[in-house]
Amino acid sequence: MRIVVVIDQLDSENDAPSHSKGAAVWASRYVEMLRARGHEVRVVSTGDEAPDKYVVKTKIYPIIADIVADNGFVFARMDEAVVRRAFVGADIIHFMFPFKLSYTTLKIAQEMDIPIFSAFHCQPENVTYNLGFKHFPIVATYIYGRYNRMFYKHFNHIHCPTIPITYLSFHSAGFSTFIGQKAESTPLDHIHCPTQFIADQLVKHNYKGKLHVISNGVDSAFCPIKVEKPAEWKDKYVIGMVGRLAAEKRQDLIIQAVAMSKYKDKIQLVFCGKGPKEKKYKKLVKKLGVSAKFGFYRKDDLLQLINTFDLYVHSSEIEIEAVACWEALACGKVPVIANSPNSATRFFALDNRSLFRNKDAADLCAKIEYWMENPKEKMAMSKEYITAARNNTLSKSIDRIEQVYEQVIAEHEKSQQRVS
């Protein structure tokens, strides 16, 4: 197939900003794997020139420029001539984000009569947390509505990235589901949601498209490997988290939980990521006397580092999926995950021992101490998490998305026949 991916920012493992949006890095892996399967994949995005990449300029919105930059993201500026060149001869257009680049290029795809497909990767709550409106859910509701009015109402099928891990554990071939009804707009269009959680949110907010729940999937490179801890951590219990240092990720809860633990002096925290909260969290670590390391790590180094963790904590209040958590599970790390109503990651837990009450540092402390005191149970659960993650690989996800591509194209052809 000749596939065109439209995305404001596409980051490879080597050129990604240290706190870049995870979906942008995931999309780079996705494009590489599609090409390895023999597809011709063109990309419309910002950034440097590259083969089959159609580069557009960045667009700056002054009011939110600092916030966007702090989170390592960029918006793209529409360039009609570039977009039309990219779309010539395309079999399908795959949109990743619901921003201006997408909803303006969508009109061109419709004009050129090309099948279209979209994903739902940007959770409105991520926006409200970073703009300081986390206590005003009505703002998130407004953004859901705006996304729908401006963009998603044109799609009958939507990709939503995650399914509960318990489902994956017992249904190794069945990690893609389909929900929703036929929309009232055109019968050509499909939308991909990385998780069942976000699919449920879209139904709640009156999205009428058919929702394809297909996980973003784990890169097969992430697996258990034998590595030595750094000498300075040799006698430490290493607890890690991978993710941007941003308001919604709540790494501060992990720091507070360790500070109140009776094992405080035995614990080494590792935060893999950068972001606007880094200075604040470094000050908190110093104030509470907690041992913590902060840094950004490329894929190969991250794989090595995750395999030194004794426990993985994911404290985020807002997540559509959290591929970073999947990667830790694939390496055999038992998680402790925030049981947040706005996070799909809570469904990754195989039982309540791997969940802590949302926003509750004391409960997180208790769960950390439980796993520290029960190494045999942790070892047994490690094997179960590895098995679950193996059922959720990026390769399997692409298998499912390829099937949706074929469905979208077939429906488009049938609609053309009806018109003729």
RAGIPE-V442863 format. One record per residue. N is the residue number from 0. SS is DSSP state (helix for helix, strand for strand, loop for the rest). PHI is phi in whole degrees, -180 to 180 (* if undefined). OMEGA is omega as a letter, one per 40 degrees, with the letter a starting at -180 (999 if undefined). Layout:
# RAGIPE-V442863
((N | SS | PHI | OMEGA) (N | SS | PHI | OMEGA))
This chain:
# RAGIPE-V442863
((0 | loop | * | i) (1 | strand | -102 | a) (2 | strand | -111 | i) (3 | strand | -113 | i) (4 | strand | -101 | i) (5 | strand | -108 | a) (6 | loop | -153 | a) (7 | loop | -60 | a) (8 | loop | -143 | i) (9 | loop | -126 | a) (10 | loop | -115 | i) (11 | loop | -80 | i) (12 | loop | -63 | a) (13 | loop | -95 | a) (14 | loop | -113 | a) (15 | loop | -68 | i) (16 | loop | -56 | a) (17 | loop | -65 | i) (18 | loop | -128 | a) (19 | loop | -64 | i) (20 | loop | -62 | a) (21 | helix | -58 | a) (22 | helix | -63 | i) (23 | helix | -70 | i) (24 | helix | -70 | i) (25 | helix | -60 | a) (26 | helix | -62 | i) (27 | helix | -64 | i) (28 | helix | -63 | a) (29 | helix | -62 | i) (30 | helix | -62 | i) (31 | helix | -60 | a) (32 | helix | -71 | i) (33 | helix | -61 | i) (34 | helix | -64 | i) (35 | helix | -65 | i) (36 | loop | -87 | i) (37 | loop | 99 | i) (38 | loop | -78 | i) (39 | strand | -89 | a) (40 | strand | -117 | i) (41 | strand | -102 | a) (42 | strand | -127 | i) (43 | strand | -104 | a) (44 | strand | -165 | i) (45 | loop | -82 | i) (46 | loop | 107 | a) (47 | loop | -79 | i) (48 | loop | -65 | i) (49 | loop | -161 | i) (50 | loop | -57 | i) (51 | loop | 60 | i) (52 | strand | -110 | a) (53 | strand | -107 | a) (54 | strand | -85 | i) (55 | loop | -117 | a) (56 | loop | -79 | i) (57 | strand | -81 | i) (58 | strand | -123 | a) (59 | loop | -108 | i) (60 | loop | -105 | a) (61 | helix | -51 | a) (62 | helix | -63 | a) (63 | helix | -115 | a) (64 | helix | -57 | a) (65 | helix | -67 | a) (66 | helix | -64 | i) (67 | helix | -62 | a) (68 | helix | -65 | a) (69 | helix | -62 | a) (70 | loop | -94 | i) (71 | loop | 72 | a) (72 | loop | -116 | i) (73 | loop | -136 | i) (74 | strand | -98 | a) (75 | strand | -102 | i) (76 | loop | -99 | i) (77 | loop | -66 | i) (78 | loop | -136 | a) (79 | helix | -58 | a) (80 | helix | -63 | i) (81 | helix | -64 | a) (82 | helix | -64 | a) (83 | helix | -63 | i) (84 | helix | -63 | a) (85 | helix | -66 | a) (86 | helix | -83 | a) (87 | loop | -61 | i) (88 | loop | 78 | a) (89 | loop | -72 | i) (90 | loop | -86 | a) (91 | strand | -161 | i) (92 | strand | -111 | a) (93 | strand | -113 | i) (94 | strand | -94 | a) (95 | loop | -101 | a) (96 | loop | -124 | a) (97 | loop | -94 | a) (98 | loop | -100 | a) (99 | helix | -58 | i) (100 | helix | -56 | a) (101 | helix | -71 | a) (102 | helix | -75 | i) (103 | helix | -84 | i) (104 | helix | -73 | i) (105 | helix | -56 | a) (106 | helix | -62 | i) (107 | helix | -68 | i) (108 | helix | -61 | i) (109 | helix | -66 | i) (110 | helix | -63 | a) (111 | loop | -84 | i) (112 | loop | 60 | i) (113 | loop | -108 | i) (114 | loop | -57 | a) (115 | strand | -128 | a) (116 | strand | -148 | i) (117 | strand | -142 | i) (118 | strand | -112 | i) (119 | loop | -114 | a) (120 | loop | -108 | a) (121 | loop | -113 | a) (122 | loop | -75 | a) (123 | helix | -54 | i) (124 | helix | -64 | i) (125 | helix | -61 | a) (126 | helix | -68 | a) (127 | helix | -66 | i) (128 | helix | -63 | a) (129 | helix | -77 | i) (130 | loop | -94 | i) (131 | loop | 86 | a) (132 | loop | -113 | a) (133 | loop | -64 | a) (134 | loop | -91 | a) (135 | loop | -126 | a) (136 | helix | -59 | i) (137 | helix | -63 | i) (138 | helix | -69 | i) (139 | helix | -63 | i) (140 | helix | -60 | i) (141 | helix | -61 | a) (142 | helix | -68 | i) (143 | helix | -55 | a) (144 | helix | -66 | a) (145 | helix | -66 | i) (146 | helix | -53 | a) (147 | helix | -67 | a) (148 | helix | -64 | a) (149 | helix | -83 | a) (150 | loop | -141 | a) (151 | helix | -71 | i) (152 | helix | -64 | a) (153 | helix | -85 | a) (154 | loop | -118 | i) (155 | loop | -88 | a) (156 | strand | -132 | a) (157 | strand | -128 | i) (158 | strand | -90 | i) (159 | strand | -117 | a) (160 | loop | -64 | a) (161 | loop | -131 | i) (162 | loop | -119 | i) (163 | loop | -54 | a) (164 | helix | -63 | i) (165 | helix | -65 | i) (166 | helix | -68 | a) (167 | helix | -62 | a) (168 | helix | -61 | a) (169 | helix | -111 | a) (170 | loop | -133 | a) (171 | loop | -61 | a) (172 | loop | -100 | a) (173 | loop | -115 | a) (174 | loop | -95 | i) (175 | strand | -123 | i) (176 | strand | -125 | a) (177 | strand | -138 | i) (178 | strand | -135 | i) (179 | loop | 104 | a) (180 | loop | -126 | a) (181 | loop | -64 | a) (182 | loop | -80 | a) (183 | loop | -91 | a) (184 | loop | -84 | a) (185 | loop | -96 | a) (186 | loop | -90 | a) (187 | loop | -100 | a) (188 | loop | -113 | a) (189 | strand | -128 | i) (190 | strand | -130 | a) (191 | strand | -101 | i) (192 | strand | -112 | a) (193 | strand | -63 | a) (194 | loop | -139 | i) (195 | helix | -63 | i) (196 | helix | -57 | a) (197 | helix | -73 | i) (198 | helix | -61 | i) (199 | helix | -62 | i) (200 | helix | -64 | a) (201 | helix | -68 | i) (202 | helix | -63 | i) (203 | helix | -58 | a) (204 | loop | -98 | i) (205 | loop | 68 | i) (206 | loop | -76 | a) (207 | loop | -98 | a) (208 | loop | -74 | i) (209 | strand | -80 | a) (210 | strand | -107 | i) (211 | strand | -97 | a) (212 | strand | -87 | a) (213 | strand | -134 | i) (214 | loop | -59 | i) (215 | loop | -64 | i) (216 | loop | 85 | a) (217 | strand | -102 | i) (218 | loop | -61 | a) (219 | loop | -65 | i) (220 | loop | -66 | a) (221 | loop | -83 | a) (222 | loop | -159 | i) (223 | loop | -67 | i) (224 | loop | -136 | a) (225 | loop | -85 | i) (226 | loop | -136 | i) (227 | loop | -91 | i) (228 | loop | -67 | i) (229 | loop | -55 | a) (230 | helix | -52 | a) (231 | helix | -73 | i) (232 | helix | -107 | a) (233 | loop | -53 | a) (234 | loop | -103 | a) (235 | loop | -102 | i) (236 | strand | -95 | a) (237 | strand | -92 | i) (238 | strand | -118 | a) (239 | strand | -126 | i) (240 | strand | -144 | i) (241 | strand | -112 | i) (242 | loop | 161 | i) (243 | loop | -58 | i) (244 | loop | -86 | a) (245 | loop | -126 | a) (246 | helix | -53 | a) (247 | helix | -75 | a) (248 | helix | -81 | i) (249 | loop | 57 | i) (250 | helix | -62 | i) (251 | helix | -61 | i) (252 | helix | -64 | i) (253 | helix | -66 | i) (254 | helix | -62 | a) (255 | helix | -65 | a) (256 | helix | -64 | a) (257 | helix | -68 | a) (258 | helix | -62 | a) (259 | loop | -94 | a) (260 | loop | -80 | i) (261 | loop | -70 | i) (262 | loop | -102 | a) (263 | helix | -46 | a) (264 | helix | -73 | i) (265 | helix | -96 | a) (266 | strand | -101 | i) (267 | strand | -115 | i) (268 | strand | -91 | i) (269 | strand | -133 | i) (270 | strand | -111 | a) (271 | strand | -97 | a) (272 | loop | 156 | i) (273 | loop | -128 | i) (274 | loop | 159 | a) (275 | loop | -66 | a) (276 | loop | -95 | a) (277 | helix | -59 | a) (278 | helix | -62 | a) (279 | helix | -62 | a) (280 | helix | -72 | i) (281 | helix | -66 | i) (282 | helix | -66 | i) (283 | helix | -65 | i) (284 | helix | -59 | a) (285 | helix | -66 | a) (286 | helix | -63 | a) (287 | helix | -92 | i) (288 | loop | 69 | a) (289 | loop | -100 | i) (290 | loop | -86 | a) (291 | strand | -146 | i) (292 | strand | -119 | i) (293 | strand | -117 | i) (294 | strand | 177 | i) (295 | loop | -106 | a) (296 | loop | -132 | i) (297 | loop | -68 | a) (298 | helix | -51 | a) (299 | helix | -63 | i) (300 | helix | -69 | i) (301 | helix | -64 | i) (302 | helix | -58 | i) (303 | helix | -62 | a) (304 | helix | -67 | i) (305 | helix | -56 | a) (306 | loop | -73 | i) (307 | loop | -92 | a) (308 | loop | -70 | i) (309 | loop | -90 | a) (310 | strand | -154 | i) (311 | strand | -115 | i) (312 | strand | -117 | i) (313 | strand | -123 | a) (314 | loop | -98 | a) (315 | loop | -63 | i) (316 | loop | -88 | a) (317 | loop | -130 | i) (318 | strand | -153 | i) (319 | loop | -76 | i) (320 | loop | -149 | a) (321 | loop | 82 | i) (322 | helix | -60 | i) (323 | helix | -58 | i) (324 | helix | -68 | i) (325 | helix | -55 | a) (326 | helix | -63 | i) (327 | helix | -66 | i) (328 | helix | -64 | i) (329 | helix | -63 | i) (330 | loop | -87 | i) (331 | loop | 88 | a) (332 | loop | -88 | i) (333 | loop | -75 | a) (334 | strand | -99 | i) (335 | strand | -126 | a) (336 | strand | -122 | i) (337 | strand | -65 | i) (338 | strand | -86 | a) (339 | loop | -92 | i) (340 | loop | -67 | a) (341 | loop | -104 | a) (342 | strand | -130 | i) (343 | helix | -74 | a) (344 | helix | -63 | i) (345 | helix | -60 | a) (346 | helix | -76 | i) (347 | helix | -74 | a) (348 | loop | -68 | i) (349 | loop | -82 | i) (350 | loop | -160 | a) (351 | helix | -69 | i) (352 | helix | -67 | a) (353 | helix | -103 | i) (354 | strand | -125 | i) (355 | strand | -126 | a) (356 | strand | -61 | a) (357 | loop | -55 | i) (358 | loop | 69 | a) (359 | loop | -111 | a) (360 | helix | -64 | a) (361 | helix | -65 | i) (362 | helix | -68 | i) (363 | helix | -62 | i) (364 | helix | -58 | a) (365 | helix | -63 | a) (366 | helix | -69 | i) (367 | helix | -61 | a) (368 | helix | -66 | i) (369 | helix | -59 | a) (370 | helix | -69 | i) (371 | helix | -64 | a) (372 | helix | -90 | a) (373 | loop | -131 | a) (374 | helix | -64 | a) (375 | helix | -68 | i) (376 | helix | -64 | i) (377 | helix | -65 | i) (378 | helix | -64 | i) (379 | helix | -66 | a) (380 | helix | -70 | i) (381 | helix | -55 | a) (382 | helix | -64 | a) (383 | helix | -69 | i) (384 | helix | -69 | i) (385 | helix | -62 | i) (386 | helix | -61 | a) (387 | helix | -62 | a) (388 | helix | -66 | i) (389 | helix | -66 | i) (390 | loop | -85 | a) (391 | loop | -133 | a) (392 | strand | -80 | i) (393 | helix | -60 | i) (394 | helix | -60 | i) (395 | helix | -66 | i) (396 | helix | -64 | i) (397 | helix | -66 | i) (398 | helix | -53 | a) (399 | helix | -70 | a) (400 | helix | -68 | i) (401 | helix | -59 | i) (402 | helix | -64 | i) (403 | helix | -67 | i) (404 | helix | -53 | a) (405 | helix | -61 | i) (406 | helix | -65 | a) (407 | helix | -60 | a) (408 | helix | -65 | i) (409 | helix | -64 | i) (410 | helix | -64 | i) (411 | helix | -64 | i) (412 | helix | -63 | i) (413 | helix | -64 | a) (414 | helix | -66 | i) (415 | helix | -65 | i) (416 | helix | -66 | i) (417 | helix | -66 | i) (418 | helix | -66 | a) (419 | loop | -72 | 999))
